[in-house]
Amino acid sequence: MNKRQRTTSDGLAILDRRHFHGRPARLRVLAEATLNAQIAQEIYALRARAGFTQKQLAELVGTTDSVISRLEDADYTGHSLKMLQRICAALHRRLEIHFVPLRARRQSA
């Protein structure tokens, strides 16, 4: 007997079902892209709140403004722990890393 999928108008549920459900490799790529975007956004927000330009932050960190620009790009994948620590120090922040369990995917009925 075939199970019929419930219809939904939830766009995220539709995208998940069509592109990610049952595709662990795609889910890993999505998780990595999400993390990179979050890191980029956090660096930008901290810099902006501190009132620094990219060039000013770069000088404090000991790098160039183009490096800061790359770090603030959501598509950048080369974040290093050392550079993140230097940015945090320049912005009077502490970097914390947490290892959390993977969320189990909800099973459909």
Secondary structure as UniProt FT lines:
FT   HELIX           11..15
FT   HELIX           16..20
FT   TURN            21..22
FT   HELIX           24..50
FT   HELIX           54..61
FT   HELIX           65..71
FT   TURN            74..75
FT   HELIX           81..90
FT   TURN            91..92
//
